Amino acid sequence: MQILIHVLCSRGPSLRESIANDIRLERHGLRVIREKQPGRAPGWMKLESAELVRGVLNVEWDTPSSVLTARVITRGSTPSPIVGKFINYMLGRHRRRVKAIITTQA
């Protein structure tokens, strides 16, 4: 099952890089497992749960539209735990930049 999460943000620096460099990310139960082209567009990163929750988030930042896109991938399990962790993290750490969060099933 795949779920797409679109986070519409205010203009500013890459939110993907902010997440990748956040020292408090693991406090919210997430960690970076891979990152491609840090500091360059288009870059991406993969997040996973720091706990025993299945699933991975593929995260990309689109500068012109200021949209952070996270694609949640799980195999045979419900993606809600990792989706909840990600949304709680976004609202807890980046609330000022977040304008809307939209989720859709792909």
Z-matrix of the N, CA and C atoms (Angstrom, degrees):
N
C 1 1.452
C 2 1.527 1 108.13
N 3 1.332 2 115.97 1 139.77
C 4 1.462 3 121.14 2 176.49
C 5 1.520 4 109.51 3 -122.88
N 6 1.309 5 114.81 4 140.34
C 7 1.465 6 121.61 5 174.46
C 8 1.520 7 107.13 6 -127.40
N 9 1.321 8 116.41 7 135.10
C 10 1.455 9 121.99 8 175.47
C 11 1.520 10 108.91 9 -101.25
N 12 1.314 11 115.60 10 133.24
C 13 1.463 12 121.66 11 176.19
C 14 1.519 13 106.68 12 -119.37
N 15 1.326 14 116.29 13 120.41
C 16 1.468 15 121.77 14 176.38
C 17 1.524 16 107.15 15 -109.27
N 18 1.329 17 115.41 16 124.68
C 19 1.458 18 120.84 17 178.09
C 20 1.521 19 107.09 18 -111.27
N 21 1.331 20 116.18 19 108.49
C 22 1.460 21 121.55 20 178.07
C 23 1.525 22 107.57 21 -82.08
N 24 1.339 23 116.21 22 126.61
C 25 1.463 24 120.78 23 -171.71
C 26 1.525 25 111.70 24 -124.93
N 27 1.316 26 114.76 25 164.12
C 28 1.457 27 120.03 26 171.26
C 29 1.529 28 108.14 27 -75.23
N 30 1.310 29 116.42 28 160.54
C 31 1.467 30 121.21 29 -179.34
C 32 1.521 31 110.16 30 -62.96
N 33 1.331 32 114.45 31 149.31
C 34 1.452 33 119.61 32 178.69
C 35 1.516 34 110.69 33 158.88
N 36 1.325 35 116.06 34 -168.88
C 37 1.461 36 119.50 35 -179.40
C 38 1.523 37 111.87 36 -67.06
N 39 1.314 38 115.37 37 168.15
C 40 1.462 39 121.82 38 -177.15
C 41 1.522 40 111.50 39 -57.31
N 42 1.312 41 115.65 40 120.59
C 43 1.454 42 120.70 41 177.48
C 44 1.523 43 110.28 42 -71.87
N 45 1.332 44 117.04 43 -29.17
C 46 1.457 45 120.82 44 176.45
C 47 1.529 46 110.66 45 -61.95
N 48 1.321 47 117.03 46 -44.30
C 49 1.465 48 120.38 47 177.54
C 50 1.521 49 111.35 48 -66.37
N 51 1.320 50 116.52 49 -37.40
C 52 1.469 51 119.80 50 177.52
C 53 1.524 52 110.97 51 -61.48
N 54 1.317 53 116.89 52 -40.52
C 55 1.458 54 120.93 53 178.63
C 56 1.531 55 109.87 54 -67.48
N 57 1.340 56 116.35 55 -45.20
C 58 1.466 57 120.64 56 -178.07
C 59 1.523 58 112.15 57 -61.78
N 60 1.322 59 117.34 58 -31.98
C 61 1.465 60 121.57 59 -177.70
C 62 1.522 61 113.57 60 -96.19
N 63 1.322 62 117.99 61 3.99
C 64 1.460 63 121.95 62 -176.53
C 65 1.531 64 110.56 63 -76.79
N 66 1.325 65 116.39 64 117.60
C 67 1.472 66 120.41 65 -178.98
C 68 1.525 67 111.69 66 -74.01
N 69 1.316 68 117.92 67 -14.15
C 70 1.466 69 121.97 68 179.76
C 71 1.528 70 113.36 69 -97.47
N 72 1.315 71 117.02 70 8.44
C 73 1.466 72 121.12 71 -177.75
C 74 1.527 73 111.52 72 -59.39
N 75 1.316 74 117.60 73 -43.14
C 76 1.476 75 120.20 74 -178.37
C 77 1.516 76 112.67 75 -68.49
N 78 1.309 77 118.16 76 -23.60
C 79 1.472 78 120.25 77 175.34
C 80 1.518 79 111.32 78 -63.81
N 81 1.322 80 115.89 79 -23.72
C 82 1.463 81 121.26 80 178.93
C 83 1.526 82 111.43 81 -96.39
N 84 1.328 83 116.95 82 9.61
C 85 1.460 84 121.03 83 174.88
C 86 1.510 85 115.09 84 81.86
N 87 1.351 86 118.77 85 20.59
C 88 1.462 87 122.47 86 179.33
C 89 1.523 88 109.65 87 -128.79
N 90 1.339 89 116.42 88 155.39
C 91 1.466 90 120.83 89 174.78
C 92 1.527 91 109.79 90 -149.68
N 93 1.332 92 115.40 91 152.04
C 94 1.457 93 122.27 92 178.39
C 95 1.525 94 107.83 93 -81.70
N 96 1.338 95 116.24 94 128.84
C 97 1.464 96 118.60 95 177.44
C 98 1.528 97 112.00 96 -108.30
N 99 1.331 98 117.97 97 -26.14
C 100 1.463 99 122.04 98 175.96
C 101 1.511 100 109.22 99 -151.92
N 102 1.346 101 114.06 100 151.09
C 103 1.460 102 119.50 101 177.59
C 104 1.521 103 107.64 102 -145.85
N 105 1.316 104 116.54 103 136.11
C 106 1.452 105 121.48 104 -179.62
C 107 1.517 106 109.25 105 -118.18
N 108 1.292 107 116.24 106 130.71
C 109 1.457 108 124.37 107 177.87
C 110 1.518 109 113.32 108 54.00
N 111 1.350 110 118.63 109 57.33
C 112 1.455 111 118.30 110 176.30
C 113 1.526 112 110.39 111 -60.16
N 114 1.316 113 115.86 112 136.52
C 115 1.458 114 120.76 113 179.65
C 116 1.516 115 114.64 114 85.59
N 117 1.324 116 118.54 115 -4.26
C 118 1.462 117 121.36 116 -179.21
C 119 1.515 118 110.71 117 -126.04
N 120 1.320 119 115.41 118 151.63
C 121 1.456 120 119.86 119 176.74
C 122 1.511 121 107.96 120 -104.61
N 123 1.289 122 123.72 121 140.56
C 124 1.448 123 124.45 122 -5.63
C 125 1.525 124 110.60 123 -85.96
N 126 1.264 125 115.73 124 126.09
C 127 1.453 126 121.35 125 176.27
C 128 1.513 127 109.42 126 -111.73
N 129 1.311 128 116.54 127 165.28
C 130 1.452 129 120.26 128 178.84
C 131 1.514 130 108.44 129 -148.68
N 132 1.307 131 116.18 130 167.04
C 133 1.456 132 121.48 131 174.12
C 134 1.515 133 108.39 132 -149.00
N 135 1.327 134 114.94 133 160.39
C 136 1.456 135 121.61 134 175.78
C 137 1.514 136 107.92 135 -116.05
N 138 1.330 137 115.03 136 132.69
C 139 1.455 138 121.87 137 175.64
C 140 1.516 139 108.65 138 -114.34
N 141 1.324 140 116.26 139 146.25
C 142 1.454 141 121.27 140 172.02
C 143 1.514 142 108.12 141 -134.10
N 144 1.300 143 115.81 142 167.52
C 145 1.448 144 120.79 143 178.03
C 146 1.516 145 109.24 144 -73.25
N 147 1.310 146 116.64 145 139.86
C 148 1.462 147 121.52 146 176.11
C 149 1.522 148 110.29 147 -78.02
N 150 1.316 149 116.68 148 -9.23
C 151 1.459 150 122.53 149 179.38
C 152 1.526 151 108.70 150 -112.35
N 153 1.292 152 117.95 151 -172.21
C 154 1.460 153 121.38 152 -177.76
C 155 1.527 154 111.85 153 -85.36
N 156 1.312 155 115.86 154 63.06
C 157 1.464 156 122.53 155 176.38
C 158 1.520 157 106.42 156 -117.27
N 159 1.324 158 116.97 157 129.77
C 160 1.456 159 120.57 158 -178.41
C 161 1.516 160 111.36 159 -76.69
N 162 1.326 161 114.67 160 150.61
C 163 1.451 162 120.55 161 175.36
C 164 1.510 163 113.23 162 118.11
N 165 1.328 164 114.28 163 158.94
C 166 1.455 165 122.88 164 180.00
C 167 1.519 166 107.49 165 -136.67
N 168 1.330 167 115.91 166 146.75
C 169 1.461 168 121.41 167 175.29
C 170 1.521 169 108.41 168 -112.25
N 171 1.336 170 117.49 169 124.22
C 172 1.460 171 122.66 170 172.12
C 173 1.524 172 106.68 171 -96.23
N 174 1.323 173 117.21 172 118.40
C 175 1.461 174 121.95 173 -171.30
C 176 1.527 175 110.45 174 -115.11
N 177 1.331 176 116.32 175 132.65
C 178 1.464 177 123.39 176 177.01
C 179 1.522 178 109.26 177 -133.20
N 180 1.328 179 116.40 178 150.29
C 181 1.459 180 122.73 179 178.35
C 182 1.522 181 108.80 180 -118.44
N 183 1.332 182 117.43 181 130.06
C 184 1.457 183 122.75 182 175.61
C 185 1.523 184 108.10 183 -108.75
N 186 1.321 185 116.39 184 107.26
C 187 1.467 186 121.60 185 -174.81
C 188 1.527 187 113.62 186 -63.66
N 189 1.354 188 119.91 187 -48.68
C 190 1.472 189 118.66 188 -177.06
C 191 1.532 190 114.01 189 -57.37
N 192 1.321 191 117.11 190 -37.11
C 193 1.460 192 119.56 191 -177.63
C 194 1.530 193 112.86 192 -99.60
N 195 1.337 194 117.87 193 -6.30
C 196 1.471 195 123.14 194 -177.54
C 197 1.525 196 111.45 195 54.20
N 198 1.336 197 115.24 196 49.18
C 199 1.462 198 121.60 197 179.24
C 200 1.526 199 109.18 198 -120.54
N 201 1.316 200 115.27 199 128.14
C 202 1.452 201 122.23 200 173.27
C 203 1.525 202 106.60 201 -97.98
N 204 1.330 203 116.55 202 125.06
C 205 1.456 204 121.14 203 -179.60
C 206 1.515 205 108.94 204 -114.34
N 207 1.327 206 115.88 205 128.27
C 208 1.461 207 121.46 206 176.55
C 209 1.514 208 107.86 207 -122.35
N 210 1.324 209 115.91 208 125.54
C 211 1.455 210 121.57 209 176.54
C 212 1.519 211 107.07 210 -104.66
N 213 1.308 212 116.79 211 120.86
C 214 1.458 213 122.73 212 -177.59
C 215 1.517 214 108.62 213 -95.85
N 216 1.323 215 116.28 214 126.43
C 217 1.455 216 120.90 215 -179.62
C 218 1.524 217 108.60 216 -123.04
N 219 1.332 218 116.15 217 125.85
C 220 1.461 219 121.90 218 174.59
C 221 1.514 220 107.98 219 -132.82
N 222 1.307 221 115.03 220 156.36
C 223 1.468 222 119.46 221 178.03
C 224 1.515 223 108.75 222 -113.83
N 225 1.311 224 115.33 223 105.60
C 226 1.453 225 121.21 224 173.23
C 227 1.515 226 116.08 225 70.50
N 228 1.304 227 118.52 226 11.14
C 229 1.463 228 119.08 227 178.22
C 230 1.520 229 109.76 228 -130.26
N 231 1.295 230 115.92 229 167.02
C 232 1.449 231 121.65 230 179.84
C 233 1.530 232 109.50 231 -75.66
N 234 1.330 233 118.35 232 129.75
C 235 1.464 234 120.73 233 -177.32
C 236 1.523 235 114.26 234 -81.65
N 237 1.328 236 118.08 235 -1.03
C 238 1.458 237 119.76 236 -172.69
C 239 1.529 238 115.20 237 -58.55
N 240 1.347 239 121.59 238 -36.36
C 241 1.462 240 118.51 239 -179.73
C 242 1.533 241 113.50 240 -62.18
N 243 1.336 242 117.75 241 -45.13
C 244 1.460 243 119.10 242 -178.21
C 245 1.533 244 110.98 243 -74.17
N 246 1.328 245 117.39 244 -31.48
C 247 1.468 246 120.95 245 175.33
C 248 1.527 247 109.39 246 -63.71
N 249 1.315 248 116.44 247 -44.38
C 250 1.466 249 120.94 248 178.50
C 251 1.516 250 112.16 249 -61.78
N 252 1.330 251 117.27 250 -42.30
C 253 1.460 252 120.83 251 178.43
C 254 1.523 253 110.84 252 -61.23
N 255 1.348 254 116.33 253 -43.79
C 256 1.459 255 120.62 254 -178.53
C 257 1.526 256 111.63 255 -66.00
N 258 1.320 257 117.36 256 -45.04
C 259 1.464 258 120.05 257 179.98
C 260 1.531 259 110.74 258 -66.24
N 261 1.328 260 117.67 259 -41.48
C 262 1.468 261 120.43 260 175.99
C 263 1.519 262 111.07 261 -60.85
N 264 1.331 263 117.00 262 -40.48
C 265 1.460 264 120.46 263 177.60
C 266 1.528 265 110.91 264 -63.07
N 267 1.340 266 116.64 265 -47.93
C 268 1.471 267 120.11 266 -178.24
C 269 1.518 268 111.15 267 -59.53
N 270 1.329 269 117.37 268 -43.68
C 271 1.464 270 119.90 269 -178.86
C 272 1.527 271 111.70 270 -75.27
N 273 1.316 272 117.22 271 -28.25
C 274 1.454 273 120.29 272 179.71
C 275 1.512 274 114.05 273 -78.51
N 276 1.335 275 117.44 274 -36.23
C 277 1.464 276 120.98 275 -174.48
C 278 1.530 277 114.23 276 -107.17
N 279 1.314 278 119.18 277 -23.82
C 280 1.473 279 121.23 278 -174.06
C 281 1.521 280 111.91 279 -129.87
N 282 1.310 281 116.88 280 28.97
C 283 1.467 282 122.34 281 -176.01
C 284 1.530 283 113.00 282 -54.11
N 285 1.319 284 118.09 283 -38.25
C 286 1.475 285 120.51 284 -176.75
C 287 1.520 286 112.94 285 -65.83
N 288 1.329 287 117.20 286 -30.83
C 289 1.462 288 120.69 287 -179.03
C 290 1.523 289 112.66 288 -87.30
N 291 1.326 290 118.17 289 -23.94
C 292 1.462 291 122.05 290 -175.26
C 293 1.531 292 110.62 291 -76.45
N 294 1.327 293 115.68 292 123.57
C 295 1.455 294 121.85 293 175.53
C 296 1.527 295 111.59 294 -99.73
N 297 1.345 296 115.94 295 -37.94
C 298 1.474 297 120.50 296 179.21
C 299 1.522 298 108.47 297 -159.35
N 300 1.325 299 115.56 298 151.26
C 301 1.465 300 121.92 299 173.76
C 302 1.525 301 106.70 300 -125.27
N 303 1.335 302 114.63 301 124.56
C 304 1.457 303 121.47 302 -177.68
C 305 1.514 304 108.50 303 -121.57
N 306 1.335 305 117.32 304 129.13
C 307 1.458 306 120.65 305 177.19
C 308 1.526 307 108.88 306 -117.17
N 309 1.333 308 115.35 307 141.60
C 310 1.457 309 121.69 308 175.64
C 311 1.513 310 108.61 309 -141.05
N 312 1.315 311 116.03 310 151.56
C 313 1.463 312 120.80 311 176.34
C 314 1.511 313 108.86 312 -93.41
N 315 1.335 314 115.89 313 131.55
C 316 1.464 315 120.09 314 -178.70
C 317 1.509 316 110.72 315 -102.35
